[in-house]
Structures are given as structure tokens and as C-alpha cells.
Amino acid sequence: MTAKETEKQADGQPDKHQFIEFLVQQNVLKFGSFTLNSGRVSPYFFNLGSVAAGAAFAQLGAAYAAAVLRSGIEFDLLFGPAYKGIPIAVATSVALAQQGVDVAVAYNRKEAKDHGEGGMLVGAQVQGRVLMLDDVLTSGKAIRGAAELIRAEGADIAGVVIAMDRAEVMPGAAATAVTELAADLAAPVMSIAHVTDVLNYLHENFADSVAVGAMQAYVEQHCAG
């Protein structure tokens, strides 16, 4: 898929405000005390696993498809890292097909299958330029692991699209997880929304000011940008 084709298809897609509103309605954003993959304890958790019905998946796929098309990234295949990336990639491929862009999908298992077709990869053959889709990036462990599988097949990483950039800087790191991942992959990492976009929306539209205040304090302490 070329940059010209993506630019041509990008008109009339859901905007950032609508996407954040959708996330709030789907209870994707949760407040409390959550230990992240990085080991850090956060007062909020972003979980696209809360999207669990057909109509909601259709909206999610449309939002990702819009971000993919706007990005201008040229790619041949969508890849969903296990596990949350899998339904995202499928929903996005359906949304793209509805706009006349038919693209294949592959994903990985977390454990190698020792019967049947075996292996770690499922779906279309992993080749060419691969665009990875996932929910949110904290440390980037799942995406890095999937990238190793993709490159082992001789394919290239075209880029990564995620729902939200938490913009966190890990202990001992010089930059955010997104910046470091983009450097490691030598490919762009794009987000539909930034954590500051989400905070701005919540300050204006969310009733629980204590929860939003805790999230604001956490972002100020641990995040950049």
C-alpha cells in the first residue's frame, strides 16, 4: 500500500475527540492501582480488552484504519502482537476493506504450537513491509518480541500504530518508550491519541476529579511531552 493510496483513502475518518469519547464509553480507561508490565504502579490503566462487542469493534477498527491511512506509512501486511493486538489487526483490516483497501493479517502465538501446522505465526505469510498494531505502549516488550519473529521471516517493520502513547519514561531511560522503540525498530511509532489529549478530554468531560487529578500527577511525574 503506497503513501498516495493512504492519503486518498483518509478523508472523513473519526477524529481524536470522538476516539477518546469512545474509549471512555467502553470503559477502556480504568482508575485505581495497577502494576504495569514495567513494574511501575499506576493510578490508571488503559485496557482495550474492554472492547468486547461487534459494534464497538467496528468503531475501534475504523479509528485504527483512519490512523493507518493518515500516517502515510507504506505497508503490505498488518500484524497483531499476541494477544490484544490480534483483534485490533482483524478489526482494522475489515475497516480498511470497507474502504476498498484489502490487506492481509498475521499474528503470533505466545507459545509455539507442537501439533497441526505448528510454529509461532498464524494467518497470512509474513513478508514485505509489516505494520504492527497494538493497544498501548508502556515498555514495548510485546512489540519487540513480535518484531523479532517478523524479521526472522525476512520481512521488514514498516511501523507501529497504537491507540494511546502513555509517554512514560522508564527508570534509567533517556526518552519515552515510544521514542526508544522507534529507534530500536528504525521505524515510526504512531499513536491515535497522546496521554495529554486524554487528560484534556477528562478534565472537560469526566466527573471524577479525584481520579483525574491522580492521573494528572502521575503523568507530571513519569511522563514527557
C-alpha positions in Angstrom: 0.0 0.0 0.0 1.6 3.3 -1.1 1.5 6.7 0.6 -0.6 8.1 -2.2 -3.2 5.4 -1.7 -3.3 6.0 2.0 -3.7 9.8 1.6 -6.5 9.3 -0.9 -8.4 7.0 1.5 -8.0 9.1 4.6 -10.9 11.6 4.2 -13.9 11.6 6.5 -12.5 9.4 9.3 -13.3 9.7 13.1 -11.4 12.5 14.9 -9.3 12.3 18.0 -12.0 13.7 20.3 -14.5 11.1 19.1 -12.0 8.3 19.6 -11.3 9.3 23.3 -15.0 9.6 23.9 -15.4 6.1 22.5 -12.6 4.8 24.9 -14.4 6.4 27.9 -17.8 5.0 26.9 -16.2 1.5 26.5 -14.6 1.7 30.0 -11.2 1.3 28.4 -9.7 3.8 30.9 -9.9 2.5 34.5 -8.8 4.2 37.7 -7.3 2.5 40.8 -3.9 1.0 41.5 -2.4 -1.1 38.7 1.0 -2.7 38.4 2.2 -2.3 34.8 4.5 -4.6 32.8 7.3 -2.3 33.6 6.7 -2.9 37.3 5.6 0.7 37.9 2.4 1.2 39.9 -0.1 3.5 38.0 -3.3 5.2 39.2 -4.9 4.5 35.8 -4.9 1.6 33.4 -5.7 1.7 29.6 -7.2 -1.6 28.6 -8.6 -2.1 25.1 -9.6 -5.6 26.2 -12.7 -3.9 27.5 -13.9 -3.6 23.9 -15.9 -6.8 23.6 -18.9 -6.5 21.2 -19.3 -6.3 17.4 -20.4 -2.6 17.1 -17.6 -1.5 19.4 -15.0 -3.5 17.4 -16.3 -1.8 14.2 -15.7 1.6 15.8 -12.3 0.6 17.0 -11.3 -0.8 13.6 -12.5 2.4 11.9 -10.4 4.6 14.3 -7.3 2.5 13.7 -7.9 2.4 9.9 -8.1 6.2 9.9 -4.8 6.4 11.8 -3.2 4.0 9.5 -4.3 5.9 6.4 -3.3 9.3 7.9 0.1 8.0 8.8 1.3 7.6 5.2 3.2 4.5 6.2 3.7 2.2 3.2 3.0 -1.5 4.2 2.0 -4.9 2.8 0.7 -6.7 5.9 -1.0 -5.9 9.2 0.4 -7.7 12.2 -1.3 -8.1 15.7 1.1 -9.0 18.5 -0.5 -11.5 20.9 -2.9 -11.1 22.5 -4.6 -7.7 22.4 -3.1 -6.8 19.0 -4.9 -9.7 17.3 -8.5 -8.4 17.4 -7.2 -4.9 16.7 -5.5 -6.1 13.5 -8.5 -8.0 12.4 -11.0 -5.1 13.1 -8.6 -2.7 11.3 -8.4 -5.0 8.2 -12.2 -5.2 8.0 -12.5 -1.4 8.3 -9.8 -0.9 5.5 -11.6 -3.4 3.3 -14.8 -1.4 3.6 -12.9 1.5 2.1 -11.6 -0.6 -0.8 -8.2 -1.4 0.8 -7.8 -5.2 1.1 -4.8 -6.1 3.3 -3.8 -9.4 4.8 -3.4 -10.0 8.5 -1.0 -12.2 10.6 -0.3 -12.6 14.3 1.8 -14.6 16.7 1.2 -17.1 19.4 2.9 -16.6 22.8 3.7 -20.3 22.9 4.9 -22.4 20.0 2.4 -25.0 18.8 3.7 -28.5 18.7 0.9 -30.1 16.6 -1.0 -29.3 13.5 0.7 -26.6 11.4 3.0 -25.8 14.4 5.1 -22.6 14.7 4.6 -19.2 16.3 2.9 -17.4 13.5 -0.7 -17.6 12.3 -2.5 -16.1 9.3 -1.0 -14.6 6.1 2.6 -15.3 5.2 4.8 -12.7 6.9 6.7 -10.9 4.2 7.3 -7.5 2.7 6.6 -4.4 4.8 4.8 -5.2 8.1 2.7 -2.7 10.0 2.2 -3.7 13.6 -0.9 -2.7 15.6 -1.3 -2.8 19.4 -3.2 -1.1 22.2 -0.9 0.9 24.4 2.9 1.1 24.9 4.5 1.2 28.3 7.7 -0.8 27.9 7.3 -2.2 24.4 8.2 -5.8 25.3 5.4 -7.4 23.3 6.1 -5.4 20.2 9.8 -6.1 20.4 9.2 -9.8 20.7 6.9 -9.8 17.7 9.3 -7.7 15.7 12.0 -10.5 16.2 9.6 -13.0 14.8 8.8 -10.8 11.8 12.4 -10.1 11.0 13.2 -13.8 11.4 10.9 -14.4 8.4 12.9 -11.9 6.3 10.2 -9.2 6.5 10.7 -5.5 7.4 9.0 -3.5 10.1 7.2 -0.6 8.3 6.0 0.9 11.6 3.7 0.6 14.6 0.3 2.2 15.3 -1.0 2.2 18.9 -4.2 3.6 20.5 -2.5 5.8 23.1 1.0 7.0 23.9 1.4 6.9 27.7 4.6 9.0 27.1 6.2 7.3 30.0 10.0 7.5 30.6 11.2 4.2 32.2 13.7 4.3 35.1 17.2 4.8 33.7 15.9 5.7 30.2 16.7 8.9 28.4 13.5 9.1 26.4 9.9 7.8 26.3 9.1 4.2 25.5 7.7 5.3 22.1 10.8 7.2 21.2 13.1 4.3 22.2 11.0 1.7 20.4 11.0 3.8 17.2 14.8 4.0 17.4 15.2 0.3 18.1 12.9 -0.7 15.2 14.2 2.0 12.9 10.6 2.6 12.1 7.9 5.2 13.0 5.7 4.5 16.0 2.4 6.4 15.7 -0.4 6.9 18.3 -4.1 7.8 17.7 -4.1 9.8 20.9 -1.5 11.1 23.4 -2.0 10.8 27.2 -2.2 14.6 27.3 -5.1 14.5 24.8 -6.9 12.0 27.1 -6.2 14.2 30.1 -7.6 17.3 28.4 -10.7 15.4 27.5 -11.2 14.0 31.0 -10.7 17.4 32.7 -13.5 18.8 30.5 -15.9 15.8 30.5 -15.3 13.4 33.4 -17.0 13.8 36.8 -14.4 12.0 39.0 -12.0 14.9 39.6 -10.0 12.9 42.2 -9.2 10.1 39.8 -8.3 12.6 37.0 -6.1 14.5 39.5 -4.2 11.4 40.4 -3.7 10.6 36.7 -2.5 14.2 36.1 0.0 13.9 39.0 1.3 10.6 37.7 1.7 12.0 34.2 3.6 15.0 35.5 6.0 12.8 37.5 6.7 10.0 35.0 5.8 11.3 31.5 7.3 13.6 28.9 5.7 15.7 26.2 
